[in-house]
Amino acid sequence: MRPQMDLPTKEEELCPACWGTGHVIDLQRLGGQLKEIRERAGLSMRDLAERLKVSAQQVSDLERGLRRPSMATLAAYLRIAPRE
């Protein structure tokens, strides 16, 4: 028998890769991390939007946790991340 799982809050979503495990994604936390990557790369939202071929509003929504990023978008953020 599976343990009872709480439904995710509005700020969280079930992780599609972990379906059935109860693992959730905190979209606001992820968005904050994406914003930090962009800022450390020295890019404005508009600059990043042009690189991703999306609107600056979409970048803003991602960084505020209002939209779940696609795998392609996550990969693009990782490509701009400064190497430490």
C-alpha positions in Angstrom: 0.0 0.0 0.0 1.3 3.4 -1.0 1.7 6.1 1.8 -0.8 8.9 1.7 0.6 11.9 -0.3 -0.4 15.5 0.2 -1.3 17.3 -3.0 1.3 19.9 -4.1 0.6 23.5 -3.2 0.1 26.2 -5.8 3.8 26.9 -5.8 4.7 23.3 -6.3 4.0 20.8 -9.1 4.4 17.1 -9.2 7.7 16.1 -10.8 6.8 14.4 -14.1 10.0 12.3 -14.0 9.0 11.0 -10.5 5.3 10.3 -11.2 3.8 8.2 -8.4 6.5 9.0 -5.9 5.0 12.2 -4.5 8.1 14.2 -5.4 7.3 17.8 -6.1 9.1 20.7 -7.8 9.1 24.0 -6.0 8.7 26.3 -9.0 9.4 29.5 -7.0 12.7 28.1 -5.7 13.6 26.8 -9.2 12.7 30.2 -10.7 14.9 31.9 -8.2 17.8 29.7 -9.1 17.2 30.3 -12.8 17.2 34.1 -12.2 20.5 33.8 -10.3 22.1 31.9 -13.2 20.9 34.6 -15.6 22.2 37.4 -13.5 25.5 35.8 -12.9 25.9 35.4 -16.6 25.3 39.2 -16.9 22.2 38.9 -19.1 19.0 40.9 -18.9 15.7 39.1 -19.2 15.4 40.6 -22.7 18.9 39.3 -23.7 18.1 35.8 -22.5 14.6 35.8 -24.1 16.3 36.6 -27.5 18.7 33.7 -27.0 15.9 31.3 -26.1 13.6 32.7 -28.8 10.8 33.4 -26.3 9.3 36.6 -24.9 10.8 38.5 -22.0 7.4 37.8 -20.2 8.0 34.1 -20.5 11.5 34.5 -18.9 9.9 36.6 -16.1 7.2 34.0 -15.6 9.8 31.2 -15.3 11.9 33.2 -12.8 8.9 34.0 -10.7 7.8 30.4 -10.6 4.6 30.9 -12.6 5.6 28.6 -15.4 7.3 25.2 -15.5 10.4 25.2 -17.7 10.8 22.7 -20.4 13.9 20.5 -20.5 15.2 22.6 -23.5 14.8 25.8 -21.4 16.7 24.3 -18.5 19.5 23.1 -20.8 19.7 26.7 -22.2 20.0 28.2 -18.7 22.8 25.7 -17.9 24.7 26.6 -21.1 24.8 30.3 -20.0 25.8 29.5 -16.4 29.2 30.8 -15.6 31.8 28.1 -14.9 33.2 28.2 -11.4 
